[in-house]
Amino acid sequence: MPQDPLAEIRAGFFLECEELLETLRDGLAALAADTTDRTRIDTIFRAVHSIKGGAGAFGLDRLVGFAHRYEAALDLLRTGRAPLTEALLRLLDRAGDALEDHVQAAQRGDPPPVEREAILAELQRQLDPFVREDAAPKPQAASWELGFTPHGALYDNGHEPLYLLRALRELGAREVTCAADVGGGLIAFDPARPALRWTLTLPAETAEADIREIFCFVEDLCALTISRARAGPAPGETGPVPTVRVDLDRIERLMNLVGELVINQAMLAQSVTDSGAQPNSPVMTGLESFTKLTREIQESVMMIRAQPVKPLFQRMSRVVRETAASTGKQVRLVALGEATEIDRTVIERLAEPLTHLIRNAVDHGIEPPEVRSGLGKPACGTITLTAQHQSGRLMIELRDDGAGIDRDKVLTIAVRRGLVPAGSPPPDSEIDALLFSPGFSTVTEISALSGRGVGLDAVRAAIHGLGGRIGIRSRPGEGTVFTVSLPLTLAVLDGMIVRVGEETLVIPLSAVVETAALSAQNVRAIGAGHTVLELRGGFLPLFDLGAELGFRAPRRHDDGGIILLTRHEDESRSALIVDAILEQRQVVIKGLHGGCGPIHGISAATILGDGRVALIVDPTDLLSRRHLSPHDMAMAG
């Protein structure tokens, strides 16, 4: 079946829409911080105008109509004919959300969201009094300067600069200058090499998107510069970074090939080692260079896949707005660390659980305005979303300043459901963890939004499916904090290869703090079969990894074992007993698919240089299964 020639161009348009919508959200956020920054209004206007122009080329009339009306409202602000109020800014935010819905509907081929039209109607109602008030002074923007130099490929593809210049003339181009590059004189002139270049000036009121639209099919076939005629950039404006769009499937295939390259490099290294090659031999020197090159290639590909969390956090701003509107609450989102990068696949799969956490925080974490005022809190609640790299992982923290967890209510429900015995209340941290129990809920009425606790088991399952973990802590009256720890990529990790019994395991190198020899004098038995390691005046939970995973019987504490001290995301530590440390190596992560289900203490698998499969250990999961109370730890001393 012949492929639609416009399909690729259409897909490119929607990719561009994603970038323009991100620019729109950035501009609205900056405008909220400083309503006097008129350059932001220009940025927002150009983003909407560009979406309208591209949609018109594909006959997306509904999208064009919505964008045109949004653009008209923005034009009143851009030209200074209407003042920017807080209420108007909130409407612009909602209109931006509606424009995103229209784009997504057009991409799927679905009918546009009719209910979103009411937002534009309200926006128009607020701006109507200013439509005919033209007395206010309009800020004078500098005119556009355009430089156009065709490459040879432009002529080879049958394009004619004359038609482009005529289109620019219709936009009001003036002061057109043509220069010829005939260095070396006419004798050395090559008629096959383009030598003409043009410089034009266009009126200030011309939209940049209209100028670029003329060159949309030849932008890669010429040198094109479009700039305002001014001495320097506008406040907050930065120069564009050259980019290229690549189909995600091609990047995924490249990533898979690099993964196979890493595995084959490990196998080659194993074979060379087994052959008895001398350390300084040519083959070993070549292998070291090949190993270094393989790692550099892998890191370069990972950088291509890496993406800032900013687009994800921007989507969460919309979730906060919509949830707050449906509950009648006032809530603002503060996003920190938006430039933090993580694998694109992780970002895509993180959106749903993060959305659920934010909806719960707004719905049942933040109090109504009148309640907050009575408690001496600001009427507007705050949710803080933070991302940062820590110990080779991505840490996301979601903090609200709401009511916190009602532990008495949670404990009452847990006792009634038989989750904890009556009369022996567990520590606060264990009460909070009950919210992750399947189907656990503290709400008494069903609503359109989940109550705090409803669905948190599904959130935890989604996070665990990414090789991550989620924790919760809360202070009554002060709020609740969810902490999510995720791997930076689902592809590779630096690991320490260890032997336990007859099995070879991998422990993430980012989790290992130090190693030590096992000594019976430092081991203490506590509780029901639990042991701890005494180290520098403190006690750490001690795990015999082989016995814990069922690979062998528990080993004696005086027979030469090795201890690995591991650090976890909450800065707690534990110790693992292994039989031997083999080496450190970068490994390719392979998920445990199929019907095996979750495995205690194991997060994934990999293929070693000798072709064997090795399991990747999750030290934090081991620790989470062992509950040692402060009383137990005190008894160890």
N, C-alpha and C positions, 0 to 999 in steps of 0.2 A: 504494500500500500504506500503511495507516495506521501512523504512527510510534508506537513504544512510549512511552507517557507517562512511564514510570519511567526511560527511558534517560538523560535529562538529569540526573535526580536521582542515579542510580547513578554517572554520570561525575563528578558533583560530590563524591560520597563518596570516590572513589578519588583525586581531587585533594586532598581533605582528608587522606587517608591519607598522601600524600607529605609534607605539612606535619607531620603527627604523627610520622612516622618520622624526619624531620629533628630534631624536638624530642627524640625518643628517643635519637638518636645524640649530640646535644649534651649531654643529661643524662648519658649513659654516659661521654662524654669528660671532662666536668667531675667526675664521681664518681671517675674514675681519678686525677685530679689531687688531689682532696681527698675521701677516703672518709668524712670526718666530716660532710660537708655533707648533712644529712638532707633538706633541701628539694629536692635533686636527685632523691632517690628518689621523693618525692611527684610531681615533674614527670614522671618516667618512668612511674610507676604510672598517672597520669591519661592519658598518651598511649596506653598499651596499653588502658586501660579504654574510651577513646573509640573506638578501632578496633573493640573487641569490640561496643560498643553499636551502632555503625553497621552492622557486618556482620550483626548479628542482625536488623536491619530488612529486609535483603535476603535472608534465609534462607541465608547463607553459613555453614553449620553447622561445617564443618571449620575455617574461620578463627576462628569464635567459640570453638570448643573449645581450639584452640591458645592463643589470646589469654587465655582464662580461666585456663588452667593457668600461663601465664607471669605473669599478674596475681596469682595466688595466691602464687606464689613471692616476688614483689615485696612483697606485703602483709606477709610475715613480716619483711622488712627494714624496711619502712616503719613498722611498729609496734614495732620494737626487739626482736622476739623472736628474731632470728637475727643473728649478727655478719657484717659484710661483709669477706670475705677476698679476697686477690688471685686465688686460684683461682676463687672464686665470681664475681668481677667478670668474669673471662675467659668464664665460662659465660653470664653475662648478655649479654655482647657477642655470643656465638654465637647465643644465643636471639633477640636482636634481628635478626641476619641471617636467621634462620629465619622470623621473623615477616614480614620483608620479602618473603621467597620466597613465603610463604602469600598475602600481599596480591597479589603479581604473578600468581600462579597463579589466584586468584579473579578478577582483572581479565580475564585471558585466557580464563577458562573451562576451564583445564586442571586435571587432578588435582593435589592438594596434594603437596608433596615428602615422601614417607613417611619417608625416611632422616633427616629433621630431627627426628622424634619422639624419637630417641635423646638429643638434647641436653636436652630437657625431662626425660627419665627420669633423666639424670645430675644435673640441677639438683635434681630432687625427692629424689634419693638423698642429696645433701649437706644438704638442708634438713630431711629427715625427723626427725632428732633434736630439732629445735626446735619441731615442730608442736604438741606438748602442753606445752611449757614456757612457761607463761603468767606465771611469777613475775617476770620482768624488767619493770622499770617502763616504761610506755608514754608516749612524749611526748604531752603534751596540746596539741592544735592548737586554734586559735580557731574559734569557730562561724562559719557563713556568714551574711552579710547580703545580702539580695536586694531590689532596687528594680525595680518593674514599673509602667510607665505606658503603656497602650494608645494607639495612634494611631487616627485615624478609619478608616484603611484596614483595621484589624483587624476592626472591626465590619462594614465593607462587604463583606469576604470571608467573612462568615458564621461567624467565630470567636467563642467565648463565654469570657470570662475566668473564669467560674465553674468550668469544667472544668479549666482550668489550675491554679486554686487548689486544687481537690480533689486533683489529681495531686501537688501540692507537699505537701499534708497527708499523703498516703500516704508521702512521703519523711521525714516527721517535722517538718514546718514548725510553728513556734510563734511566739507574739508577733506575730500578724498585725495590721497597722495599715492602715486605709483612710482616705485623706484626699481631700477634694473641693476642686477649684480653681474657685471661683465668684466670682472677682474682679469687682467692679462690682455685686454683689448679685443677687438673684433677678430684678430687673427687666431687667438686662442679660444674664441667663443665656441662652446659645444651646444648646438641647437637641440640636442636630446636632453639637456639638463635644464630644469626650470630656473629662470633667472629673475622673475618678477615678484615683487612683494608690495602689499598695499597697507596703508595706514588710514583709518577712518575715524571720524568723531560722530557720535550719536547723541541725541538729546538726553538730558538727565532723567526725564520721566519714562524713558524706554525701559521695559523690564528685561533684566539680564536673561531670563528664560527664553524670551522671544528671540534674542540675538542667538543664543546657543541652538535654538530649534532650527535655525536656518542651516547650521553646520552639523546637524545631528548625524548625517550620513557620511560626512567627510572629515570629522574631527580627528580621526586617526590617520588621515592622509595629508595633513597639513600642519604647520606650526601656527597655533592660534592663541592670542593673548587678548583678554578682555579685562579692563580695569577702569576704575574711576580716575578722573584727572585730578589727582591730589598728591601732596608731597609724601604722605605715608599712609599706613593702614588705619582703618577705623579702630576705636577702642575695642579690645577683645577679639579682634579679627586676626587670623593666622593664615599663612600661605598654604594652598592646597598641596597635599601629598600625592604624588603619582601612584595610581593603583591600576590593577588589572583584574577583571572578573574571570573566575575560573569555576567551571561546573564542580559542585561539591563531590559528585561521584568520582571525578578524576582525582581529587585530593584523597578520597577514601582509598581508591585503588593504589595510589602512590604510598599511602601510609601502610597498607597491607604489604606491599612489596618491600618497604623498608623494614617492616617487622620480620619478614622472611629473611632479609639480608642480615639482620642482627642474629637470628637463629643460625643461619649458615656460617656466619663469622665465628660464632661460639663453637660450632661443630668442627670447623677448620682448625681453630686454636686447640681444641681437644685432640684432634688427630696429630697435629704437629708435636704437641707435648708428649703424646704416647709414642711417637716415633723416636724419641730420645734426642731431638735436635738440641744443639748447644745454645746457651743463652745469647751468645754474640754471633751466631751464625747468620749468613745472609737471609735464610728463610725466616728466622725469628725476627730479624730487623724488619723484613718486609711485612711480617704478620703484625707487628706493632704499629706500623704505618697504616696498614689496612684497618686495624681496630680503631685507631684514632679517626680515620676518615669516615668509617661507618658511624661512629658516634656523632660526628659533626653533621653528617647527612640527616641522621635521625633527629637531632636537635633543630635543624633548619626546617624540616617538615613539620615538627611539632609547633614551631613558631607560626607556620602558615595556618595550622588548625586552631591556634590560640585566638581567643576573642575576649575583649573586655566584657565584664559583667554589666556594663552600663545599659545596653539595650534591655536586658532582663530587669534591671532595677527600674528603668523607665516604665516598663509594663506594670510593675508593682505600684507605681504612683497612680496609675489608672484604677487598679484594684482598690486602693485605699479610697479614692474619690467616690467610686461607685458604691462601695460598701457603706461608707459614711453617709452618703445621700439616702440609701435605702433604710438606714437605721436612725436617721435624724440626729446623728452625732457630728461633732466637729473634730476632724483628725487631720494631721499633716504628717507627711513622710519625710524623714531626713535620711538621705543616702550618702554613705561615706565609702571611699575606696572603689569608686566606679571604674577606675582604670585598671583594677586588678584583673589579670588575664587567666583564663582557664580554657580547657579543651571545649570546642564548640558542642560536641556531643553531650558533655556534662551539662552545659548551660540549657540545652533543649530539654533534657529530661528533668532538670531541676525546677522548671517553670511551674508545673502543676503542684508539687508539694509546697513550694514557697507561697503560691497563691492561696492555698488552703490555710497555711499558718497565718497569713496576713488577714484573711477574712475572719478567722477566729479571734485574732487580736483586736480587731475593730468591733466585732459583734459582741463579744463577751469579755474582752479584756478592758477596753476603754469605757469609762462610765459616761452616762449622758451629761450634757453641759451643766444642767442645774445641780446634779449630784456632785460634779467636780468642783463647782463654785462653792457649794456648801462645805466641802472638805478643804477649802483653801487652795485648790489646784487651779491652774488656768482652764478656762472653759474648753479650749482646744487641746485635745490629747495629742501626744507625739509618739510616733513609731519610728525607731531608728534602725536602719538596715545597713550593716557594715560588712565589708569583704576585705580580707587580707591574707597574704601568704604566711604560713607558719609551719616550720618543721617539714617543709616539702609538701604541704597540703593546703587546700583552700579552706579558710575558716569564715563562715557566714554567721553573723549574730543578728537576731531579730529581737529587739527590745521594745517593750511598751511601758508607758508610765501609768498603767491602769490600776485596777483593784487588786491584782495578784490572785493567787489560787486560794480558794476557800478550802483549806485542808480538812477542817472538821466535816464539811459536807462530802468531800471526796472520800474520807475514811468511813463515814456512815454508809455510803453507797457501796464501798468495797466490802465492808463487813456483811452487808445484806446480800451481796452476790457471792459471798464465800471466798473472796480473793485474799483476805487476811483474817486471822482468827480474832474474835472479840476479846477485849481485855488486855491486849498486848500491842499497843500502837507502835508501828515501825518508825524509823527516823523520817524527818521531813523529806529528805531526798527520795526515799522509797515511796512515800505517799505521792509525791509529784510524779514519779515514774509510773504510777498506776494509771495515769491519763493515757498511756500508750497501750493499755490493755484492749484487746479486740472488743469493739462495741461499747466501750465505756463512755458514759455521758453523765453530765451533771445538770443538764437542762430538763425542765419538766414540761415544756411546750415545744411542739415541732414548728419550726419556722423555715423560711426560704434559705436561711443561712445556718451553717452548722454551729452548735455550741462548742465551747472550749472542751476538748476531749473527744468530740465526735469525729471519727475518721483519723485520729492521730495514729492509730495502728497502721492505717494505709500510708500515711506520710512516712512513718518509720520504715515500712517495707520498701517504699520507693527510694528512700535515702540509702538503705542497706543494699538495694539493687545496684546502686552506683558505687558500691564499695565504701560508703560513708557511714557516719554515725550521727545521732542526734541526741542532745541532752537538754534538760530543762531545769531551771531554778527560778525561785520566786520569793518575793517578800510581800506579805499582805499589806495592802494599801500603797505599795510602791511600784508594783508591776511585775512582769514576767519576762524572762529571757530564754529564748531558744537558741542553742548553739549547734550548728551543723558543720561537720568536718568531712571534706571530700577530697579524693585524689585529684591532682591537677590534670591528669589524663587517664584514660581508660586503656592506654596502649602499652606503655613501658614503665619500668621503675628500676631504680638501683637497689640491688638486693644483696644480702649476705647469705651465702650458700652454706648450710650446716647439715650435719649428719645426725640422725636420731635413730638408733637401732639400725635397721637395714634400709631406712628411708632417707631420702635427700629432700630437705625443705628449704624454702626461701623466706627470709625475714626482711621486711622493708628496711633499708639502710637508714632512712630518716627517723626510724623509731629506736634505733640502737644508740645508746649513750656511751657505754663502755663495756669492756669484757673483764672477767676475773676468773681465777681458779676456784672451784667449789671446795669449801672447807667445812667439815662437820661441826667445827666449833662455832660457826656463824649461823647455824640453822636451828630454828626453834619450832616446836610443834604446838599448835593451838587448835582449839575447836575440834570439830569432827573430822579428823584426818587432814587438816590444813597445816601448812608450814609457812614460816616467814623467814626472811633473810635479815640478819642484823648487819647493818652497814653504817658506819660513821655515827653511831649513837642513835640511829633510827631503825625502823623495821619496814620491810617491803614484802608484799605478797610474793611467794615463791612457787613457781610451776615447774614440775618435771614434764617437759614438753612431750617426751616419748610416751610416758604413762598417761598424760592428759589426753592425747590423741589416740591412745590404744595401740601404739606400735610396739611396745615392749612393757615389761614389768617395771615398777619403780626401781630406780638404781640407788645404790648406797651413796651416802653423802661423803664418803671418804675414799672413793675409788677413781679420782682424777677427772671428774666431769668439769664442764666449763659453764660459767654463768654469763648470760647476756643481760645487761641492765637496759630496760626499755622505758621510754618516756611517752606519755599519752597526751592528747590534745588539752586536757584539763590540768596539765603539768604534774599529774600523779605519775608514779613510777612503779614498776614491778620487775621481777627477775625471772628469767627462763633458764632451765638447765638443759644443755644440749651435750651430745657426746663428742662432737668435733666441729671446728670451723674449717671449711674447705677453701673458700675464696670469696671475693666480692666481684659482682658481675651485673651488668645491665641485662634485664630479662624482659621478654615480651609477654604481656598479660593476656591470658586466655580465660574467658569466663567459664564458670561451671554451669553449663546448660543441661537441659534434660530433666529427668524426674528425680534427681538426687536430693533436691531441696537444699535449704541452708545447712551448712556443716559447721559445728561448733569450733571456733578458733581458726577457720579457714575462709579466706576471701576470694581466692582465684587459683589458677594454676599456670604453669609455664612449661616450655620445652627446653631442656638443657642441651649442652654441647654434645653429649653422648647420645642424644635422641630420647632420653628418658623424660617422663613427665614428673614434675615436682610441684607440690602444693605450696601456695603462698600463705604464710601464717598471718593472722590478724591478732596481735597481742592485746589490743584493747578489748576485743570480744572475749578473749580468755578472762581478762580481769573483770568484765561486766558480769560474768557468771558466778563469781565468787564474792559473797557478801561478808566482809569482816567488819564487825562493829568496833567502835573505839574501845569497848570493854575487852574484846578479844585481843586487840593490839596491845592493850595495857598488860594483859595477863602474860603476853610473850616475854615481857621484861622481867 
